[in-house]
Amino acid sequence: MTTWDPAWLDRMYNNRALVPEHAMHFERWTDASADAREAHPCQTDIAYGDGPMETLDVFPSNQPGAPVVVFIHGGYWRSLDKSQHSFIAPAFKNLGGCVFIPNYALCPAVTIPDITLQMVKALAWVYRNARKYGGDPSRIYVVGHSAGGHLAAMLLDCVWPAYDRKLPPDLVKGALSISGLYDLEPVRQTPFLKDALRLTPEQVAQASPALLPAPKQGVLYTVAGADESAEFIRHNKLIQQAWGKRAVPVCELIPKRNHFSVLEDLTAPWEHLHQLAIRLVFGKG
């Protein structure tokens, strides 16, 4: 098993230290999210499970039969909230999409495998309830950022009938992972994350997409900012190497973007990342 230098790991994975202006991005997301909820009809804090964090927000489609986008936020599985990410909804809703944004319990109260199963529960709920909000349950796509990108990849690889035999094997048609993490072993050894995540070698094996078989259906688009750390760039390449180009046909770096600014490209119609997302979800571009 590889052992990394602890100080190097902290440099590679501490995105807030790498981007001193990160607080500006969080403030921008929070303000834009409040604007999105004010400008667009939405329902907040709908329960998809019994846990206090098992809730989601939905931006319904104006017309039935819309493709469904489930956006999963990042924060190293230990911070941030769905309410800070409503800002991504208008980019999809304006084109006729139906958008769900779930929350999940945070480490160290739970483990990363626990969170993964919460997202499985959330997606099963979305599949069963999409039509109420104008969504087509046969057109579900997952988009995630950072830890959410990891979860998006895990959901694409989920064996849905094993969770509920009434669910289709291809419940998730495609996923877009932005700055995702695919091998949790270096994350397990990263000093500033250790106490919160409490990862074990067994959990690394369970919940590392790159260590799991490639999904039998659906595609993953993986992107990262070209200005991110060497480790995030490595992760971006790693999942295509592990799963192959059939499962991961898109593996790109977004020029001049860091770990936080890259997410903002998702909402801008003139940006390449937005166009990739629209190609995935709507089959356009």
Backbone hydrogen bonds, N-H to C=O, Kabsch-Sander energy under -0.5 kcal/mol:
donor,donor_aa,acceptor,acceptor_aa,energy
9,L,5,D,-2.4
10,D,6,P,-2.2
11,R,7,A,-1.9
12,M,8,W,-2.4
13,Y,9,L,-2.4
14,N,10,D,-1.8
15,N,13,Y,-1.7
18,L,14,N,-1.7
19,V,15,N,-1.7
22,H,19,V,-2.1
23,A,20,P,-0.5
24,M,21,E,-1.0
25,H,21,E,-1.1
26,F,22,H,-2.1
27,E,23,A,-2.4
28,R,24,M,-2.3
29,W,25,H,-2.7
30,T,26,F,-2.4
31,D,27,E,-2.4
32,A,28,R,-2.7
33,S,29,W,-2.2
34,A,30,T,-2.0
35,D,31,D,-2.0
36,A,32,A,-2.1
37,R,33,S,-2.2
38,E,34,A,-1.5
39,A,35,D,-2.3
40,H,36,A,-1.9
43,Q,58,V,-2.4
46,I,56,L,-2.9
48,Y,54,E,-2.1
49,G,54,E,-1.3
54,E,51,G,-1.5
55,T,53,M,-1.9
56,L,46,I,-2.2
57,D,101,I,-2.1
58,V,43,Q,-2.9
59,F,99,V,-3.1
61,S,133,Y,-2.4
66,A,63,Q,-0.5
66,A,134,G,-2.8
68,V,139,R,-3.2
69,V,98,C,-2.9
70,V,68,V,-0.5
70,V,141,Y,-2.7
71,F,69,V,-0.6
71,F,100,F,-2.6
72,I,143,V,-2.6
73,H,71,F,-0.5
73,H,102,P,-0.5
78,R,75,G,-2.0
79,S,75,G,-0.8
84,Q,81,D,-1.5
85,H,82,K,-2.2
88,I,85,H,-1.5
89,A,86,S,-1.9
92,F,88,I,-0.6
92,F,89,A,-1.3
93,K,89,A,-2.9
94,N,90,P,-2.8
95,L,92,F,-0.9
96,G,93,K,-1.9
97,G,92,F,-2.6
98,C,67,P,-2.4
99,V,59,F,-2.1
100,F,69,V,-2.8
101,I,57,D,-2.7
103,N,55,T,-2.9
107,C,77,W,-2.9
109,A,106,L,-1.2
110,V,106,L,-0.5
115,I,111,T,-2.2
116,T,112,I,-2.5
117,L,113,P,-2.1
118,Q,114,D,-1.9
119,M,115,I,-2.2
120,V,116,T,-1.8
121,K,117,L,-2.3
122,A,118,Q,-2.4
123,L,119,M,-2.6
124,A,120,V,-2.3
125,W,121,K,-2.1
126,V,122,A,-2.5
127,Y,123,L,-2.6
128,R,124,A,-2.0
129,N,125,W,-1.8
130,A,126,V,-1.9
132,K,129,N,-1.3
133,Y,129,N,-0.5
133,Y,130,A,-1.8
134,G,131,R,-1.5
135,G,130,A,-2.5
136,D,66,A,-3.1
139,R,136,D,-2.2
140,I,171,L,-0.5
141,Y,68,V,-2.6
142,V,174,G,-2.1
143,V,70,V,-2.8
144,G,176,L,-2.4
145,H,72,I,-1.8
146,S,178,I,-3.2
148,G,145,H,-2.5
149,G,146,S,-0.6
150,H,146,S,-1.9
151,L,147,A,-2.1
152,A,148,G,-2.2
153,A,149,G,-2.0
154,M,150,H,-2.1
155,L,151,L,-2.3
156,L,152,A,-1.9
157,D,153,A,-1.4
158,C,155,L,-1.0
160,W,158,C,-1.2
162,A,159,V,-1.4
163,Y,159,V,-0.8
163,Y,160,W,-1.1
164,D,160,W,-2.4
167,L,164,D,-2.7
171,L,168,P,-1.3
173,K,140,I,-2.8
173,K,171,L,-0.7
174,G,140,I,-0.8
175,A,219,V,-2.4
176,L,142,V,-2.5
177,S,221,Y,-3.0
178,I,144,G,-2.9
178,I,176,L,-0.6
179,S,177,S,-0.6
179,S,223,V,-3.4
181,L,146,S,-0.7
188,R,184,L,-2.7
189,Q,185,E,-1.3
190,T,187,V,-1.2
193,L,190,T,-1.4
194,K,190,T,-1.5
195,D,191,P,-0.6
197,L,193,L,-2.6
198,R,194,K,-2.6
204,V,200,T,-2.2
205,A,201,P,-2.0
206,Q,202,E,-1.9
207,A,203,Q,-2.4
208,S,204,V,-0.6
210,A,182,Y,-2.3
211,L,208,S,-1.9
212,L,209,P,-1.6
219,V,173,K,-0.9
220,L,247,A,-3.1
221,Y,175,A,-3.0
222,T,220,L,-0.5
222,T,250,V,-2.7
223,V,177,S,-2.4
224,A,252,E,-1.4
226,A,254,I,-2.8
227,D,257,R,-2.4
228,E,225,G,-1.8
233,I,229,S,-1.9
234,R,230,A,-2.0
235,H,231,E,-2.7
236,N,232,F,-1.9
237,K,233,I,-1.5
238,L,234,R,-2.7
239,I,235,H,-1.6
240,Q,236,N,-0.6
241,Q,237,K,-2.0
242,A,238,L,-2.5
243,W,239,I,-2.6
244,G,240,Q,-2.2
247,A,243,W,-0.5
248,V,244,G,-2.0
250,V,220,L,-0.8
252,E,222,T,-2.0
254,I,224,A,-3.0
257,R,254,I,-1.1
262,V,258,N,-1.8
263,L,260,F,-0.7
264,E,260,F,-0.8
265,D,261,S,-0.8
265,D,262,V,-0.7
266,L,263,L,-1.5
267,T,264,E,-1.2
268,A,265,D,-1.1
271,E,268,A,-2.3
274,H,265,D,-0.6
275,Q,271,E,-1.8
276,L,272,H,-2.3
277,A,273,L,-2.3
278,I,274,H,-2.3
279,R,275,Q,-2.1
280,L,276,L,-2.3
281,V,277,A,-2.6
282,F,278,I,-2.4
283,G,278,I,-0.6
283,G,279,R,-1.1
284,K,278,I,-1.2
